[in-house]
């Protein structure tokens, strides 16, 4: 693995961990369902972009 792949992989891992931590710690007082849903959609889009960056150079 190259350093670029390790960097983007660890960013993905951090985003996945944040997807669990933020809703249960910081959004506990948000009573509407779309509070966490919006966060999860945004994080999913970031993960998709990161995966595209990682795989665009694969041959």
MARTOR-790931 format. One line per 3 residues: number of its first residue (from 1); their letters; for each residue x, z, y of N, C-alpha, C. Coordinates in nm, 4 decimals, always signed. Layout:
BEGIN
NUM	a	X,Z,Y,X,Z,Y,X,Z,Y  ...
# end
This chain:
BEGIN
1	xxx	+0.0834,+0.0000,-0.1180,+0.0000,+0.0000,+0.0000,+0.0878,+0.0000,+0.1243  +0.0431,-0.0721,+0.2225,+0.1174,-0.0752,+0.3477,+0.0738,+0.0412,+0.4373  +0.1501,+0.0631,+0.5416,+0.1170,+0.1722,+0.6346,-0.0146,+0.1446,+0.7065
4	xxx	-0.0424,+0.0166,+0.7296,-0.1685,-0.0212,+0.7943,-0.2872,+0.0179,+0.7066  -0.2770,-0.0082,+0.5773,-0.3857,+0.0270,+0.4854,-0.4036,+0.1779,+0.4747  -0.2932,+0.2499,+0.4736,-0.3022,+0.3961,+0.4669,-0.3667,+0.4511,+0.5942
7	xxx	-0.3295,+0.3960,+0.7083,-0.3873,+0.4409,+0.8350,-0.5378,+0.4171,+0.8384  -0.5804,+0.2951,+0.8101,-0.7235,+0.2638,+0.8146,-0.7998,+0.3372,+0.7054  -0.7372,+0.3569,+0.5905,-0.8014,+0.4338,+0.4837,-0.8234,+0.5779,+0.5218
10	xxx	-0.7245,+0.6375,+0.5884,-0.7426,+0.7765,+0.6311,-0.8431,+0.7873,+0.7452  -0.8535,+0.6844,+0.8297,-0.9573,+0.6844,+0.9330,-1.0946,+0.6786,+0.8681  -1.1094,+0.5946,+0.7652,-1.2368,+0.5880,+0.6912,-1.2703,+0.7234,+0.6292
13	xxx	-1.1729,+0.7859,+0.5699,-1.1951,+0.9161,+0.5081,-1.2380,+1.0193,+0.6120  -1.1751,+1.0181,+0.7280,-1.2137,+1.1110,+0.8354,-1.3565,+1.0843,+0.8821  -1.3949,+0.9575,+0.8922,-1.5314,+0.9252,+0.9336,-1.6344,+0.9708,+0.8307
16	xxx	-1.6001,+0.9585,+0.7031,-1.6916,+1.0050,+0.5980,-1.7073,+1.1566,+0.6048  -1.5977,+1.2271,+0.6276,-1.6053,+1.3727,+0.6400,-1.6879,+1.4114,+0.7629  -1.6683,+1.3389,+0.8735,-1.7474,+1.3659,+0.9938,-1.8957,+1.3390,+0.9721
19	xxx	-1.9276,+1.2428,+0.8854,-2.0676,+1.2123,+0.8559,-2.1368,+1.3311,+0.7887  -2.0608,+1.4163,+0.7225,-2.1179,+1.5365,+0.6624,-2.1120,+1.6559,+0.7573  -2.0047,+1.6678,+0.8309,-1.9850,+1.7863,+0.9146,-2.0757,+1.7862,+1.0381
22	xxx	-2.0797,+1.6758,+1.1105,-2.1529,+1.6715,+1.2379,-2.3018,+1.7017,+1.2224  -2.3739,+1.6391,+1.1291,-2.5179,+1.6690,+1.1217,-2.5490,+1.8133,+1.0838  -2.4678,+1.8713,+0.9962,-2.4996,+2.0051,+0.9483,-2.4450,+2.1163,+1.0374
25	xxx	-2.3503,+2.0853,+1.1246,-2.2984,+2.1870,+1.2153,-2.3487,+2.1708,+1.3580  -2.3447,+2.0481,+1.4085,-2.3740,+2.0269,+1.5502,-2.5149,+1.9751,+1.5769  -2.5772,+1.9146,+1.4785,-2.7123,+1.8613,+1.4991,-2.8190,+1.9431,+1.4274
28	xxx	-2.7905,+2.0690,+1.3994,-2.8884,+2.1511,+1.3271,-3.0116,+2.1817,+1.4116  -2.9971,+2.1817,+1.5422,-3.1106,+2.2116,+1.6291,-3.1888,+2.0870,+1.6703  -3.1449,+1.9715,+1.6266,-3.2183,+1.8481,+1.6545,-3.3264,+1.8359,+1.5479
31	xxx	-3.4509,+1.8454,+1.5890,-3.5597,+1.8500,+1.4909,-3.6131,+1.7128,+1.4519  -3.5716,+1.6094,+1.5203,-3.6195,+1.4754,+1.4852,-3.5248,+1.4137,+1.3829  -3.5801,+1.3323,+1.2953,-3.5016,+1.2759,+1.1860,-3.3994,+1.1743,+1.2336
34	xxx	-3.4245,+1.1106,+1.3478,-3.3343,+1.0040,+1.3895,-3.2085,+1.0554,+1.4583  -3.1935,+1.1847,+1.4756,-3.0691,+1.2394,+1.5302,-2.9529,+1.2134,+1.4359  -2.9675,+1.2540,+1.3117,-2.8634,+1.2300,+1.2124,-2.8606,+1.0845,+1.1698
37	xxx	-2.9752,+1.0211,+1.1643,-2.9821,+0.8822,+1.1202,-2.9023,+0.7918,+1.2130  -2.9135,+0.8122,+1.3428,-2.8387,+0.7319,+1.4387,-2.6889,+0.7523,+1.4202  -2.6474,+0.8752,+1.3973,-2.5064,+0.9027,+1.3723,-2.4595,+0.8311,+1.2460
40	xxx	-2.5386,+0.8401,+1.1383,-2.4998,+0.7776,+1.0125,-2.4958,+0.6252,+1.0233  -2.5846,+0.5677,+1.0991,-2.5820,+0.4225,+1.1188,-2.4574,+0.3823,+1.1969  -2.4255,+0.4564,+1.3020,-2.3066,+0.4252,+1.3814,-2.1793,+0.4393,+1.2979
43	xxx	-2.1698,+0.5462,+1.2212,-2.0522,+0.5640,+1.1359,-2.0439,+0.4570,+1.0284  -2.1567,+0.4166,+0.9738,-2.1566,+0.3098,+0.8737,-2.1077,+0.1784,+0.9341  -2.1480,+0.1494,+1.0565,-2.1002,+0.0279,+1.1221,-1.9495,+0.0344,+1.1466
46	xxx	-1.8993,+0.1506,+1.1859,-1.7547,+0.1659,+1.2029,-1.6808,+0.1436,+1.0707  -1.7341,+0.1976,+0.9623,-1.6723,+0.1807,+0.8313,-1.6730,+0.0332,+0.7902  -1.7817,-0.0374,+0.8177,-1.7889,-0.1799,+0.7857,-1.6844,-0.2584,+0.8639
49	xxx	-1.6678,-0.2264,+0.9912,-1.5667,-0.2943,+1.0737,-1.4265,-0.2647,+1.0205  -1.4009,-0.1408,+0.9856,-1.2699,-0.1040,+0.9322,-1.2436,-0.1764,+0.8005  -1.3442,-0.1849,+0.7138,-1.3271,-0.2576,+0.5884,-1.3006,-0.4050,+0.6129
52	xxx	-1.3639,-0.4620,+0.7130,-1.3361,-0.6010,+0.7479,-1.1916,-0.6176,+0.7942  -1.1452,-0.5254,+0.8782,-1.0064,-0.5321,+0.9262,-0.9091,-0.5216,+0.8094  -0.9382,-0.4342,+0.7152,-0.8498,-0.4169,+0.6003,-0.8480,-0.5379,+0.5074
55	xxx	-0.9605,-0.6030,+0.4886,-0.9692,-0.7086,+0.3876,-0.9560,-0.8505,+0.4424  -0.9467,-0.8668,+0.5722,-0.9400,-1.0029,+0.6265,-0.8083,-1.0722,+0.5926  -0.7018,-0.9972,+0.5672,-0.5731,-1.0568,+0.5362,-0.5471,-1.0714,+0.3861
58	xx	-0.6404,-1.0285,+0.3046,-0.6226,-1.0412,+0.1604,-0.6320,-1.1878,+0.1212  -0.5503,-1.2268,+0.0272,-0.5522,-1.3664,-0.0166,-0.5967,-1.3773,-0.1581
# end
